[in-house]
Amino acid sequence: MHSSFRSSARFVSMVLISLAVWVLGFPPQGVAAEDPVEMKVVAHISSEVGSEKRLFLAAHFSIAPGWHIYAKNPGESGLPTTIRWELPAGFSLPSLHWPVPVRFSNEGQPKTFGYEGEVVLVAEVGIPTDFAQGNPIPITARASWLGCSPRSCVRDSNETSFVLKVGEVPERMREPASFFSGWIARDPVDAGSHPAIHSIEAIPGVGVTVFWSEQVSEVDFLPDEPAPRRSGGGGGKSVEVRSRKNDGGNMATEVVLVSSDGGAVSPVNGSLLFRRADGSRSGIRLIIPHETRD
């Protein structure tokens, strides 16, 4: 694409997104002169003898200081980051690994979630067992995101097509297996394996109570899917997070599902996000309501 055409397209895009983000609740106050967010695709193919071959693909975002992009559920404002991978027939369609996001919330502004500095969204792909060594693997990655700073927002996208072979990844795209496993380790984990969790008790038909084994703060529940944006009133459901001290003086958090019209609601999958005593952000996977255990 010629640079003049790309510049014109970017100008139109920034005008449109300026209108969109004003509707979403954060007014634009200018636009960026350069790309605040850059994305590249990186890959690794495991080809160890005697093991199942796996293809690791990732969108590697580099985010300028003062800027951020949003998680798959941006929260009360913003737009979700999306990645769509196109793979040959027979390859399993990947689901992305989403690291624990940062909460962005200034006083009086909508609560949003996303990433700053750097983030890598990893997809693990199963390679068919009958796929021969050296056969080409044509791949296309289509990504879109909204980059925001306190003064402006820019919507951007990236489409990359390339061909890999088992055992052959171009050097410009190559990363070691440890790079991908390191980022996968930043995902929210099962509640039973997190050291900050003492126990979880069900609130039958409503939600759960999480009892902590250490002091935590900034506790939020982020559903996997964004809530529909409603232009008017009507029914719906929301998740409320209520922290309190339990009888032993330690903190507990109730996560409950509330119906705005009093009707029945289906469970919500998501992550309970929190800040640990050492300042790190962490998260556990939860389903709300949580089934009662015997």
Residue frames relative to the residue before (quaternion, step in Angstrom):
aa qw qx qy qz dx dy dz
M 1.0000 0.0000 0.0000 0.0000 0.00 0.00 0.00
H 0.4627 -0.6800 0.4900 0.2889 3.56 -0.87 0.92
S 0.5849 -0.6199 0.3951 0.3428 3.55 -1.06 0.80
S 0.6377 0.5319 -0.3445 0.4380 3.62 1.01 -0.73
F 0.6505 0.4959 -0.3222 0.4765 3.57 1.03 -0.78
R 0.6459 0.5165 -0.3261 0.4579 3.61 0.97 -0.86
S 0.6457 0.5174 -0.3314 0.4534 3.60 0.97 -0.80
S 0.6518 0.5053 -0.3172 0.4682 3.59 0.97 -0.82
A 0.6569 0.5064 -0.3116 0.4636 3.55 0.95 -0.89
R 0.6498 0.5146 -0.3223 0.4572 3.59 0.98 -0.83
F 0.6296 0.5323 -0.3442 0.4492 3.59 1.03 -0.78
V 0.6548 0.4992 -0.3130 0.4734 3.58 0.94 -0.88
S 0.6424 0.5299 -0.3235 0.4494 3.56 0.99 -0.89
M 0.6825 0.4883 -0.3013 0.4528 3.60 0.89 -0.87
V 0.6088 0.5321 -0.3566 0.4681 3.59 1.10 -0.62
L 0.6765 0.4918 -0.2959 0.4614 3.57 0.91 -0.94
I 0.6918 0.4658 -0.3013 0.4623 3.58 0.88 -0.86
S 0.5636 0.5790 -0.3937 0.4383 3.59 1.12 -0.48
L 0.6541 0.4859 -0.3085 0.4907 3.57 1.02 -0.79
A 0.6665 0.5235 -0.3103 0.4306 3.58 0.94 -0.93
V 0.7078 0.4609 -0.2908 0.4495 3.57 0.78 -0.94
W 0.5666 0.5632 -0.3968 0.4520 3.59 1.16 -0.42
V 0.6479 0.4994 -0.3126 0.4828 3.58 1.02 -0.80
L 0.6940 0.4950 -0.2757 0.4443 3.59 1.01 -0.82
G 0.6813 -0.5618 0.2754 0.3800 3.57 1.18 -0.01
F 0.7432 0.2952 -0.2582 0.5421 3.62 1.13 0.20
P 0.3120 -0.8060 0.4728 0.1718 3.59 -0.23 1.25
P 0.4208 -0.6985 0.5134 0.2674 3.59 -0.94 0.86
Q 0.1319 -0.7921 0.5925 0.0642 3.55 -1.13 0.66
G 0.8017 -0.0555 0.0224 0.5948 3.57 1.08 0.69
V 0.3119 -0.7354 0.5663 0.2033 3.57 -1.27 0.06
A 0.5351 -0.6380 0.4525 0.3191 3.54 -1.19 0.53
A 0.4455 -0.6941 0.4972 0.2693 3.58 -0.99 0.80
E 0.7768 0.1931 -0.1098 0.5892 3.61 1.13 -0.59
D 0.6477 -0.5082 0.3815 0.4203 3.53 -1.29 0.27
P 0.2677 -0.7810 0.5389 0.1673 3.63 -0.58 1.06
V 0.7602 0.2600 -0.1472 0.5769 3.58 1.24 -0.41
E 0.0711 -0.7777 0.6241 0.0247 3.57 -0.89 0.98
M 0.1071 -0.7985 0.5914 0.0358 3.56 -1.03 0.84
K 0.0212 0.7706 -0.6370 -0.0035 3.56 -1.07 0.76
V 0.4180 -0.6873 0.5368 0.2543 3.54 -1.25 0.50
V 0.0508 -0.7762 0.6282 0.0167 3.56 -1.01 0.88
A 0.1150 -0.8211 0.5590 0.0025 3.57 -1.13 0.63
H 0.0114 -0.7508 0.6596 0.0336 3.51 -1.40 0.35
I 0.1125 -0.7723 0.6217 0.0662 3.57 -1.02 0.84
S 0.2864 -0.7462 0.5767 0.1692 3.54 -0.71 1.09
S 0.0146 0.8222 -0.5662 0.0573 3.56 -0.75 1.01
E 0.2314 0.8017 -0.5188 0.1860 3.55 1.13 0.68
V 0.5310 -0.6350 0.4569 0.3257 3.55 -1.00 0.82
G 0.8222 0.2507 -0.1916 0.4738 3.56 -0.97 0.91
S 0.7023 0.4027 -0.2831 0.5143 3.62 1.22 0.06
E 0.5929 -0.5629 0.4327 0.3801 3.54 -1.24 0.43
K 0.4110 -0.7098 0.5155 0.2480 3.55 -0.85 0.96
R 0.0587 -0.7905 0.6096 -0.0002 3.56 -0.95 0.94
L 0.2517 -0.7414 0.6069 0.1365 3.51 -1.13 0.78
F 0.1263 -0.7725 0.6202 0.0522 3.56 -0.81 1.06
L 0.0300 -0.7744 0.6316 -0.0193 3.55 -0.80 1.09
A 0.0327 0.8123 -0.5819 0.0224 3.57 -1.05 0.59
A 0.3057 -0.6783 0.6357 0.2055 3.49 -1.30 0.60
H 0.1441 -0.8048 0.5751 0.0275 3.56 -0.54 1.24
F 0.1224 -0.8130 0.5689 0.0198 3.56 -0.45 1.28
S 0.1092 -0.7431 0.6574 0.0606 3.55 -1.01 0.93
I 0.1152 -0.8344 0.5386 -0.0207 3.56 -0.50 1.27
A 0.4733 -0.7026 0.4599 0.2661 3.56 -0.76 1.09
P 0.6156 -0.5478 0.4054 0.3958 3.62 -1.12 0.57
G 0.7899 0.2891 -0.2335 0.4879 3.55 -0.96 0.92
W 0.6824 0.4368 -0.2745 0.5178 3.57 1.31 -0.09
H 0.0432 -0.7789 0.6226 0.0615 3.57 -1.29 0.28
I 0.2448 -0.6986 0.6386 0.2106 3.51 -1.40 0.23
Y 0.5193 -0.6825 0.4404 0.2657 3.56 -1.25 0.32
A 0.5531 -0.5943 0.4780 0.3353 3.54 -1.31 0.46
K 0.7149 -0.4225 0.3122 0.4615 3.59 -1.28 0.00
N 0.7080 0.1814 -0.1743 0.6599 3.54 1.32 -0.42
P 0.2618 -0.8197 0.4838 0.1595 3.62 -0.27 1.18
G 0.5624 -0.5893 0.4081 0.4122 3.60 1.20 -0.29
E 0.8248 -0.2632 0.1873 0.4641 3.55 -1.05 -0.78
S 0.7836 0.1276 -0.0809 0.6026 3.59 1.23 -0.11
G 0.6396 0.5391 -0.3826 0.3922 3.57 -1.29 -0.04
L 0.3813 -0.6866 0.5657 0.2513 3.55 -1.37 -0.16
P 0.5110 -0.6677 0.4369 0.3198 3.62 -0.94 0.79
T 0.4277 -0.6283 0.5802 0.2927 3.53 -1.24 0.55
T 0.0719 -0.8085 0.5839 0.0123 3.58 -0.88 0.92
I 0.0581 -0.7567 0.6505 0.0306 3.55 -1.18 0.72
R 0.0207 -0.7852 0.6189 0.0034 3.58 -0.84 0.96
W 0.1665 -0.7902 0.5868 0.0597 3.53 -0.76 1.12
E 0.1505 -0.7588 0.6276 0.0875 3.57 -1.00 0.87
L 0.0313 -0.8233 0.5621 -0.0729 3.56 -0.62 1.24
P 0.6255 -0.5416 0.3852 0.4088 3.60 -1.18 0.35
A 0.6489 -0.4987 0.4016 0.4110 3.55 -1.29 0.37
G 0.7542 0.3678 -0.2899 0.4603 3.54 -1.03 0.87
F 0.6223 0.4978 -0.3445 0.4963 3.58 1.23 -0.35
S 0.4704 -0.6817 0.4775 0.2933 3.59 -0.89 0.91
L 0.4506 -0.6789 0.5075 0.2803 3.55 -0.95 0.90
P 0.3612 -0.7831 0.4645 0.2012 3.58 -0.65 1.05
S 0.2393 -0.6888 0.6504 0.2128 3.48 -1.34 0.37
L 0.4811 -0.7066 0.4433 0.2695 3.55 -0.93 0.89
H 0.3510 -0.6494 0.6237 0.2569 3.51 -1.30 0.51
W 0.1220 -0.7933 0.5954 0.0372 3.56 -0.81 1.07
P 0.3475 -0.7382 0.5354 0.2181 3.63 -0.52 1.10
V 0.6441 -0.4928 0.4049 0.4224 3.56 -1.26 0.40
P 0.3052 -0.7845 0.5075 0.1839 3.62 -0.65 1.03
V 0.5000 -0.5972 0.5350 0.3274 3.50 -1.41 0.20
R 0.3511 -0.7041 0.5685 0.2403 3.58 -1.13 0.63
F 0.1383 -0.7640 0.6269 0.0645 3.55 -0.89 1.02
S 0.2595 0.7750 -0.5365 0.2103 3.60 -0.44 1.13
N 0.0690 -0.7707 0.6335 0.0013 3.55 -0.34 1.27
E 0.6749 -0.5099 0.3447 0.4070 3.56 -1.19 0.55
G 0.8466 0.1682 -0.1421 0.4845 3.56 -0.87 1.01
Q 0.6400 0.5066 -0.3300 0.4742 3.59 1.27 0.11
P 0.6298 -0.5318 0.3898 0.4106 3.60 -1.20 0.43
K 0.4490 -0.6706 0.5231 0.2738 3.56 -1.15 0.68
T 0.0346 0.8090 -0.5824 0.0720 3.57 -0.65 1.14
F 0.2570 -0.7722 0.5725 0.0996 3.55 -1.29 0.50
G 0.2842 0.7649 -0.5445 0.1942 3.56 -0.98 0.81
Y 0.5647 -0.6067 0.4726 0.2996 3.52 -1.25 -0.54
E 0.0841 -0.7723 0.6283 0.0402 3.52 -1.19 0.67
G 0.7511 0.3757 -0.2810 0.4645 3.57 -1.20 0.50
E 0.7241 -0.3205 0.2905 0.5372 3.56 0.30 -1.28
V 0.1170 0.7632 -0.6340 0.0422 3.55 -1.13 0.66
V 0.1660 -0.7661 0.6167 0.0726 3.54 -1.15 0.76
L 0.1585 -0.7851 0.5965 0.0518 3.57 -0.68 1.16
V 0.1601 -0.8413 0.5158 0.0223 3.53 -0.24 1.37
A 0.1064 -0.7484 0.6510 0.0694 3.53 -1.18 0.77
E 0.2089 -0.7572 0.6080 0.1156 3.58 -0.92 0.97
V 0.1025 -0.8196 0.5636 -0.0048 3.56 -0.66 1.15
G 0.3406 -0.7316 0.5545 0.2033 3.55 -0.93 0.92
I 0.2644 -0.7558 0.5813 0.1449 3.57 -0.86 1.00
P 0.5170 -0.6477 0.4453 0.3390 3.64 -0.79 0.91
T 0.5469 -0.6531 0.4174 0.3165 3.58 -0.95 0.89
D 0.7135 0.4338 -0.2637 0.4829 3.61 1.10 -0.56
F 0.4405 0.6920 -0.4638 0.3346 3.58 1.25 0.24
A 0.3565 -0.7905 0.4650 0.1781 3.56 -0.50 1.24
Q 0.5826 -0.5679 0.4613 0.3538 3.54 -1.18 0.69
G 0.7975 0.2912 -0.2295 0.4759 3.56 -0.92 0.96
N 0.5166 0.6246 -0.4364 0.3906 3.60 1.20 -0.20
P 0.4839 -0.6799 0.4616 0.3007 3.61 -0.97 0.77
I 0.1687 -0.7556 0.6266 0.0893 3.56 -1.17 0.72
P 0.1411 -0.8034 0.5731 0.0787 3.63 -0.13 1.22
I 0.0253 -0.8074 0.5865 -0.0589 3.57 -0.82 1.06
T 0.0636 -0.7592 0.6454 0.0559 3.55 -1.16 0.69
A 0.1279 -0.7676 0.6250 0.0613 3.56 -0.99 0.92
R 0.0568 -0.7775 0.6262 0.0097 3.55 -0.88 1.01
A 0.0021 0.8128 -0.5788 0.0658 3.56 -0.55 1.21
S 0.0013 0.7667 -0.6416 -0.0239 3.54 -1.22 0.57
W 0.0416 0.7999 -0.5948 0.0680 3.56 -1.10 0.72
L 0.3041 -0.6950 0.6158 0.2127 3.50 -1.40 0.25
G 0.1471 -0.7837 0.5999 0.0658 3.55 -0.65 1.13
C 0.0227 -0.8217 0.5685 -0.0336 3.58 -0.78 1.03
S 0.1150 -0.7222 0.6769 0.0838 3.51 -1.30 0.64
P 0.6998 -0.4443 0.3108 0.4651 3.64 -1.15 0.02
R 0.7632 0.3858 -0.1944 0.4806 3.60 1.18 -0.47
S 0.8290 0.0682 -0.0092 0.5550 3.61 1.09 -0.39
C 0.1811 -0.7472 0.6269 0.1261 3.52 -1.36 0.29
V 0.0754 -0.7852 0.6146 0.0106 3.56 -1.04 0.86
R 0.2314 -0.7560 0.5975 0.1340 3.56 -0.81 1.02
D 0.0255 0.8099 -0.5817 0.0711 3.55 -0.86 0.97
S 0.1329 -0.7794 0.6076 0.0756 3.56 -1.31 0.23
N 0.1299 -0.7702 0.6208 0.0678 3.51 -1.31 0.33
E 0.0397 -0.7718 0.6343 0.0192 3.56 -0.94 0.92
T 0.0044 0.8084 -0.5846 0.0682 3.56 -0.67 1.15
S 0.0615 -0.7798 0.6228 0.0164 3.58 -0.87 1.01
F 0.1088 0.7903 -0.5901 0.1244 3.57 -0.93 0.90
V 0.3149 -0.7271 0.5788 0.1930 3.55 -1.32 0.24
L 0.1079 -0.7747 0.6216 0.0433 3.56 -0.92 0.99
K 0.1623 -0.7350 0.6399 0.1545 3.53 -1.37 0.18
V 0.5849 -0.5632 0.4334 0.3911 3.56 -1.12 0.61
G 0.8079 0.1877 -0.1758 0.5303 3.54 -0.67 1.14
E 0.7462 0.3218 -0.1994 0.5476 3.60 1.26 -0.06
V 0.1144 0.7590 -0.6273 0.1316 3.55 -0.40 1.30
P 0.4931 -0.6669 0.4558 0.3232 3.64 -0.71 0.96
E 0.5935 -0.6182 0.3824 0.3454 3.56 -0.97 0.86
R 0.6418 0.5504 -0.3317 0.4185 3.60 1.01 -0.80
M 0.7361 0.3871 -0.2146 0.5121 3.58 1.22 -0.48
R 0.5665 0.6742 -0.3545 0.3144 3.57 1.22 -0.43
E 0.0535 0.7477 -0.6611 0.0317 3.53 -1.11 0.85
P 0.5289 -0.6394 0.4414 0.3415 3.63 -1.06 0.61
A 0.6786 -0.4935 0.3534 0.4136 3.56 -1.25 0.36
S 0.6229 0.5669 -0.3403 0.4182 3.59 1.05 -0.76
F 0.5771 0.5796 -0.3768 0.4348 3.59 1.13 -0.59
F 0.7097 0.4521 -0.2582 0.4746 3.57 0.87 -0.95
S 0.6638 0.4932 -0.3198 0.4624 3.60 0.91 -0.84
G 0.6133 0.5607 -0.3485 0.4336 3.59 1.09 -0.65
W 0.6951 0.4440 -0.2794 0.4916 3.56 0.99 -0.77
I 0.6018 0.5438 -0.3641 0.4578 3.60 1.05 -0.64
A 0.6270 0.5590 -0.3308 0.4301 3.60 1.08 -0.71
R 0.6336 0.5349 -0.3359 0.4468 3.61 1.23 -0.25
D 0.4357 0.6869 -0.4638 0.3509 3.60 1.28 0.08
P 0.5706 -0.5040 0.4888 0.4261 3.59 -1.26 0.21
V 0.2764 -0.7838 0.5423 0.1233 3.59 -1.01 0.83
D 0.6551 -0.4632 0.3983 0.4445 3.55 -1.32 0.09
A 0.5869 -0.6265 0.3835 0.3405 3.55 -0.95 0.90
G 0.6707 0.5416 -0.3056 0.4042 3.57 0.94 -0.85
S 0.7206 0.4343 -0.2504 0.4790 3.59 1.19 -0.38
H 0.5830 0.5939 -0.3786 0.4050 3.60 1.22 0.11
P 0.4504 -0.7292 0.4397 0.2684 3.62 -0.70 1.01
A 0.6292 0.5487 -0.3502 0.4247 3.62 1.14 -0.38
I 0.6493 0.5138 -0.3063 0.4697 3.60 1.28 -0.28
H 0.2702 -0.7478 0.5865 0.1543 3.57 -0.81 1.03
S 0.7504 -0.2475 0.1977 0.5802 3.56 0.86 -1.00
I 0.2247 -0.7417 0.6140 0.1500 3.54 -1.34 0.29
E 0.0859 -0.7901 0.6063 0.0268 3.55 -0.90 0.96
A 0.4538 -0.6952 0.4928 0.2605 3.53 -1.03 0.83
I 0.2064 -0.6755 0.6853 0.1775 3.52 -1.27 0.59
P 0.3965 -0.7843 0.3959 0.2663 3.60 0.06 1.29
G 0.8654 0.0879 -0.1003 0.4830 3.53 -0.88 1.09
V 0.7185 0.4379 -0.2418 0.4833 3.59 1.23 -0.05
G 0.7433 -0.3379 0.2748 0.5077 3.58 0.77 -0.97
V 0.5108 -0.6229 0.4905 0.3323 3.55 -1.12 -0.70
T 0.2441 -0.6976 0.6402 0.2097 3.51 -1.39 0.26
V 0.1877 -0.7773 0.5953 0.0791 3.55 -0.80 1.07
F 0.1572 -0.7703 0.6134 0.0756 3.58 -0.78 1.05
W 0.2874 -0.8029 0.5082 0.1204 3.55 -0.68 1.15
S 0.3452 -0.7234 0.5593 0.2116 3.56 -1.16 0.62
E 0.7625 0.1849 -0.1432 0.6032 3.59 1.29 0.02
Q 0.6088 -0.5533 0.4148 0.3888 3.57 -1.26 0.26
V 0.0034 -0.7917 0.6103 -0.0248 3.58 -0.83 1.00
S 0.1412 -0.7765 0.6080 0.0860 3.57 -1.29 0.30
E 0.7980 0.3001 -0.2228 0.4728 3.57 -1.37 0.08
V 0.1983 0.8046 -0.5300 0.1800 3.57 0.83 1.01
D 0.0673 0.7831 -0.6115 0.0911 3.58 -0.82 1.08
F 0.2410 -0.7127 0.6276 0.2001 3.54 -1.25 0.47
L 0.0830 -0.7984 0.5963 0.0108 3.57 -0.74 1.09
P 0.3404 -0.7448 0.5346 0.2088 3.62 -0.47 1.15
D 0.5958 -0.5753 0.4206 0.3702 3.57 -1.17 0.53
E 0.7780 0.2705 -0.1362 0.5505 3.56 1.02 -0.80
P 0.5104 -0.6353 0.4723 0.3359 3.62 -0.99 0.75
A 0.4897 -0.6302 0.5113 0.3187 3.56 -1.13 0.66
P 0.5540 -0.6002 0.4416 0.3712 3.62 -1.02 0.67
R 0.3644 -0.7107 0.5547 0.2334 3.56 -0.99 0.83
R 0.1737 -0.8204 0.5419 0.0552 3.55 -0.51 1.23
S 0.3734 -0.7359 0.5243 0.2100 3.53 -0.93 0.96
G 0.7917 0.1661 -0.0999 0.5794 3.58 1.18 -0.40
G 0.7351 -0.3753 0.2956 0.4810 3.57 -1.20 -0.45
G 0.2905 0.7669 -0.5459 0.1715 3.53 -1.22 -0.31
G 0.6696 -0.5178 0.3641 0.3885 3.48 -1.36 0.16
G 0.1720 0.7716 -0.6025 0.1093 3.49 -1.34 0.09
K 0.3059 -0.7313 0.5715 0.2121 3.52 -1.27 -0.18
S 0.0749 -0.7781 0.6225 0.0390 3.52 -1.23 0.53
V 0.3494 -0.7105 0.5709 0.2171 3.53 -1.29 0.42
E 0.1476 -0.7956 0.5846 0.0586 3.56 -0.77 1.07
V 0.1947 -0.7656 0.6067 0.0891 3.57 -1.05 0.88
R 0.0016 0.8092 -0.5838 0.0666 3.57 -0.65 1.17
S 0.1409 -0.8035 0.5757 0.0557 3.57 -0.52 1.17
R 0.0404 0.7909 -0.6063 0.0724 3.57 -1.07 0.78
K 0.4889 -0.6033 0.5261 0.3468 3.55 -1.33 0.10
N 0.3096 -0.7375 0.5589 0.2189 3.57 -0.93 0.80
D 0.7671 -0.3948 0.2385 0.4458 3.56 -1.30 0.05
G 0.6959 0.4697 -0.2799 0.4655 3.58 1.09 -0.60
G 0.5826 -0.6042 0.3634 0.4044 3.57 1.27 0.04
N 0.5730 0.5711 -0.3884 0.4411 3.57 1.27 -0.05
M 0.5553 -0.6345 0.4248 0.3296 3.54 -1.18 0.48
A 0.0567 -0.7539 0.6533 0.0393 3.53 -1.19 0.69
T 0.1929 -0.7768 0.5919 0.0953 3.55 -1.16 0.60
E 0.2064 -0.7510 0.6166 0.1148 3.55 -0.88 1.00
V 0.0803 -0.7630 0.6408 0.0274 3.54 -0.96 0.95
V 0.0428 0.8353 -0.5391 0.0988 3.56 -0.30 1.27
L 0.3709 -0.7104 0.5662 0.1930 3.50 -1.22 0.72
V 0.1026 -0.8187 0.5649 -0.0049 3.55 -0.69 1.15
S 0.2640 -0.7401 0.5992 0.1530 3.55 -0.97 0.91
S 0.3857 -0.7504 0.4891 0.2212 3.59 -0.72 1.02
D 0.7517 0.3419 -0.2191 0.5196 3.61 1.18 -0.35
G 0.5926 -0.6184 0.3501 0.3793 3.59 1.25 0.26
G 0.5580 0.6276 -0.3882 0.3795 3.59 1.25 -0.05
A 0.6697 -0.4742 0.3764 0.4301 3.53 -1.34 0.05
V 0.1493 -0.7850 0.5962 0.0778 3.56 -1.11 0.66
S 0.4235 -0.6901 0.5258 0.2607 3.55 -1.13 0.66
P 0.6417 -0.5385 0.3641 0.4071 3.62 -1.15 0.46
V 0.2598 -0.7444 0.5976 0.1457 3.54 -1.25 0.56
N 0.2595 -0.7475 0.5935 0.1472 3.56 -0.89 0.99
G 0.2581 0.7749 -0.5500 0.1745 3.56 -0.98 0.77
S 0.4786 -0.6456 0.5143 0.2993 3.53 -1.33 -0.35
L 0.2956 -0.6989 0.6202 0.1989 3.53 -1.10 0.78
L 0.1366 -0.8161 0.5612 0.0194 3.56 -0.50 1.25
F 0.0912 0.8037 -0.5810 0.0904 3.59 -1.01 0.73
R 0.3819 -0.6804 0.5706 0.2559 3.52 -1.34 0.30
R 0.3443 -0.7490 0.5325 0.1919 3.57 -0.83 1.02
A 0.7173 -0.4664 0.3094 0.4151 3.54 -1.31 0.25
D 0.6777 0.4832 -0.2980 0.4673 3.61 1.13 -0.58
G 0.6115 -0.5908 0.3293 0.4106 3.59 1.32 0.11
S 0.5598 0.6166 -0.3941 0.3888 3.60 1.21 -0.22
R 0.4115 -0.6755 0.5525 0.2629 3.54 -1.21 0.60
S 0.0002 -0.7989 0.6000 -0.0414 3.55 -1.00 0.84
G 0.0766 -0.8145 0.5737 0.0391 3.57 -1.25 0.13
I 0.1704 -0.7559 0.6229 0.1077 3.54 -1.27 0.53
R 0.4791 -0.6510 0.5102 0.2938 3.54 -1.22 0.58
L 0.0216 0.7929 -0.6077 0.0395 3.58 -1.00 0.89
I 0.1922 -0.7072 0.6594 0.1676 3.50 -1.36 0.41
I 0.0760 -0.7952 0.6015 0.0061 3.58 -0.78 1.07
P 0.4810 -0.2644 -0.8141 0.1899 1.68 -1.42 2.08
H 0.4288 -0.6733 0.5459 0.2545 3.52 -1.29 0.52
E 0.4891 -0.6783 0.4581 0.3015 3.57 -0.87 0.93
T 0.5048 -0.6466 0.4790 0.3124 3.56 -1.03 0.79
R 0.2479 -0.7686 0.5738 0.1363 3.56 -0.93 0.93
D 0.4886 -0.6562 0.4943 0.2939 3.56 -1.10 0.74
